[in-house]
Amino acid sequence: MTAGGPGRSATLWVGVVLYENTPRELERLCAALQLNREMPGAPLFRTVWWDNSPSDGLRAELARLAPEDDYHFQGENLGFGAAHNRLMREAFAAPSTRSYVCLNPDGIPHPRCLAELEAEAARPGKTGLVEARLFPDEHPKPYGPVTHETPWCSGCMLLVTRPLYQEVGGFDERFFMYCEDVDLSWRARAAGFSIRVAPRALIHHYTVDRPLTPGRERSVRRSAALLGAKYGDAAFTRDRVAEYVALGGEPFAWPTVARPEAPLARISDFRHLYTFAESRW
C-alpha cells in the first residue's frame, strides 16, 4: 500500500504508528474507524499507517483489513513523535487538510469520536490541540466544564490543527516515547493556542492489564528527565535520572538544563510528578 488511497482531498488525516501490534488490535481499530466513516455527518478522513516494526509483517494484515489505506514501512523504529511528524508533514502538504489526528493502535474510538473532535476544534478561538476523552481510565488532569481547556493533551488520540502545526511544529523528536505530548501542549499554550479535551469524543483505552516492564518504566523516566531539563527544572531532572539508574538504566549523558523563555517557564508544571497537572480527584 502506498500513497494514493481514498480521500486524497480529505479534510482530516488519521495517523497510526505501529510496532509489532497484534492482529486483534488492528481488527478492532479498523472496525472502529469504519464505523466512524459510516456515521452520519462524519468528516471526510483518510487513514495512514506508519510501521516502526523491524519487519513489514503487518503489511499483509492491513492489506486484508484496510486495502485502500496507505502503509509506510521504514525498517527502523523512529519512535512515536518522529513517526507522527513524518505523517503530519505529508498530511499538511495537502492544502485541503485542516487537521491531523494521532491515534494509538490500542485505542478504540467511539463511532462519533472523529466527528466530535472536529466539532470541538471548530469552536471559536485559536484552537491548537484537541484530545479525545479516554475511558475507562481517564487522565485525572482537569479540564474546564465550559471551555474544556486543559493543562496538556494526551497523544493517545490527539487532533492537531493546521495553524498549530504551521506556527509551533510537531513533536520534539528527542523524546523517543512518552512526554512528547506534554511538551507539545506546553509549547502550544506558550504560543497562545487553546488546547482542549472534547468530552463527547470518547476513545476506549484499556491499560489496566498492561505490564509494568522495567524497559517501559526506564523510558518514562528518561523522557521525563529530558522534559525537566528542557524546561529548566534541575531538581526534577536529577530525580528522574536517579530513578532511571535505580531501574537498571544504562548511563547516558544528562540533558543540559536549559533556561526556557518566560512563556514556557510560566506554563511548565513539575509539582505533580508524572501527571504534570493537579489531579481532579
N, C-alpha and C positions, 0 to 999 in steps of 0.2 A: 504494500500500500504506500502510495506516495501522494504528494500534494496534487490536488485536482479533484477531490471528492466533492460531495454536495455542499451547498451553502457557501460557495466562494464569495458571495456578496452578503453573507450573514452579518448581522449587527453585533453578534455575540460569539466569542470563541470560548470553548471549554477545553482546557489543557489538563491532561492527566499524566503524571510522571510515575513510571512503573519500575519495580525492582523485584524480579523473581516472584511475582504475585501468583496466587493460586487460580486455577480455572474458575472455581466457585466465586471468588471475589470479582473476577471480570464478568461473569454471567450476571451477577446481581447488579453491578454497576451499569452494564449495557442495558439491562431491562429497565432500570430506573431512568436512565437517560431517554430511552424510547418513550416511556410514559410522559416525561417532561415535554418531549417533542409533540406528542399527540394531544396534550392538554389544550382545550380551547383558550385562545388568547396568548399562547406561549410565544416567546420571542423566537425568531429565526436564529438558530445557532448551529455551529459545526463543532465537532469533537476531534481533537488531535491528541495522539498518544506519543509520549516520548519514553523510550525504554532504556533505562540505565543498567539493565541486567548484563551480565558478562556474555550471554549468548542471546540470539534472537528467537528463542523457543516460544515466546509469546506471540510471535508474528502470525503463526498458523491459527492460534486460538482466536485472535482478534479478526483474522480474515473470515473466520466462521461466524463470529458473533456480530461484527460490525464491518462488513466488507467494504462499505463506502467511506469509512473514516480514514484519516491519514495516520500513518505509523512512521515514526522516526527511530532508527537504531544507530547508535554510535560505537558500541562495543566497549564503552567505559562508563564508570559511574561518576557523573559530573556533580552529583549532589542535587538536593531539592531545588534550591534557589537558582543555580546556574542553568538547570534544565528548563525551568519555567521561564527564565529570561530569554532563552533561545526561542521558545514558543511565543512569548509576548512580542519579541522583535518581529517575528513573522506575522503575527496577528495584526499589529498596529501598522504594518506596512500596507495593509489593505485599507483604503480610505473609508470604506463602509463600516469598519469595525468601531463600535462605540466602547465596548468593554471586553475584558478578558477575565475568565474565571479559572482560578486554580482549584483543582478538585482532587482530593486524596482518593486513591483507588479502593481503600477500605471503607469509604463512606457510601451511604445510600440516600440520595436526595429524594425528598417527597416530590410527587408529580407536579406540584406547583412551585417548587423551590426556585427554579430559574426565573419564572415569571415574577415571583415576589422579590427576588434580588434586584431585578431590573426596575420594578416599581419603587423600591426603596432608593435606588440610585438616582431615579428621576425626580425625587423631591427637590424643592428649591434649595439653592445653596451650591457651594463649591465642593461637590462630593468627590472624594478620592478613593476610599475603600469601603466596601460593604461586606460584612461577614454573615454567612448563614448561621442560624442558631442550632447548636448541637443538641442532640438528645440521644440516650438518656443521661449522658454525662456532660452537662453544660458547664462551660467555664464559669467559675464563681466571680469573675470580674464584673463590675457594674456596667449598666447602660441606662441612659435616660429614658424614663417612661414615655416621654413625648418626643424628644429629639432623637432618641435611640443612639446617641453618641456614646462612645466607649473609649477607655484609655488606649486599647490596642486591639487589633483584629487578628483572629486566628487564621492561619493559612490552610486549614482543613478544606474549607470551601469559601473562597475569597474572590470577590469581584473587584477588579482594578479598572478604573476609568481611564479613557484616553488622556484627559487633561493631567491626571496624576502621573501617568507614565511619561508624558512629554516633559513635565516640569521636574519631577523627582526621580524618575527612572524606576528600574525594577529592584530585585533583591540584591543585597550586598553579597557577592559570591564568595567572600571569605568565610561566610557561615555555610559549612557543608550541609548541615542539617540541624534544625532547632534554632530558635531565637531570631531567625531571619524575618519572621512575620512581625515580631515586636519591633525590630529595628526599622522596617519599612513603615510601620504605623507611626512611630515617633517622628520619622523624617517627614511623613505626610502632614502630621499635625503642626510641626515646626514651620512648614511651608504654607500654613493657613487652610489646609484641606479639612473637611469634615470626614471622620471615619466612624462608621456606624454598624450596629447589629440590625439585621432585618428579622424581627421577631417571628414573622409568619413564614419565613423561608427556612424550613426545617430540613436537617440532614441527620440521619441516624448514624452515629459513630460510636460503636461499642468497643471500649478499650479495657473493660474490667479483666478480661482473660488474657490480655497482652502480657507476656512475661517481662519482668524487670531484669533484663540481662545486664551483666557488667558492661558490655560494649555500648549498649544504649545509654546507660547512666553516665558513662565516661563522655559520650558525645554531647549529652545535655550540658554537662559541666564545662566542657571545653568551649562550647558555643557561648555559654553564659559568661565565662571569663572574657571572651572576646567582646561581648556586649558591654560588660563593665568597663573594659579598657577603652573602647570606642567612645563611651560617654563620660569618661573621666572619673570613675569610682574605683580608686586603687584598692580600697579595703574589700569591696565586693569581688574584684578580680583576684586578689590574693586568696580569699577564702574558697573561691570556686576552683582555683588551681590546686589548692591543698586537698580538696575533696577528690579531684580528678586523680591526683597522685595516690591518695589513700585507696582508691578503687583499682589500682594497678596500672594506671595510665603511663604510657611511655613519656619520658621527659621531652618537653618541647620548649622552644623559645617563647618566653612570655610575650604577649602582645604589649606594645608600648601604650602606656596610659596617656590618652590624648587630652587636650583641653578643648572641648567642643565649643562651638559658638553658643551665645546666650540662649537663643530659642530652643536649641536641642538640650542644653543643660537644664532648662526650666521644665521640660516635658519628661525627661527620663525619671524613672521611679524604681529604685532598688530597695525600698524599705520592706517589701513584702516577698522577698526571695523570688522563687520561680513563678509566682503568679503575676509579678510585675504590676500589681494594682491592688487596691483594697478589695477585700472579699465582700460579696453581697450577703454571705451567711457564714 
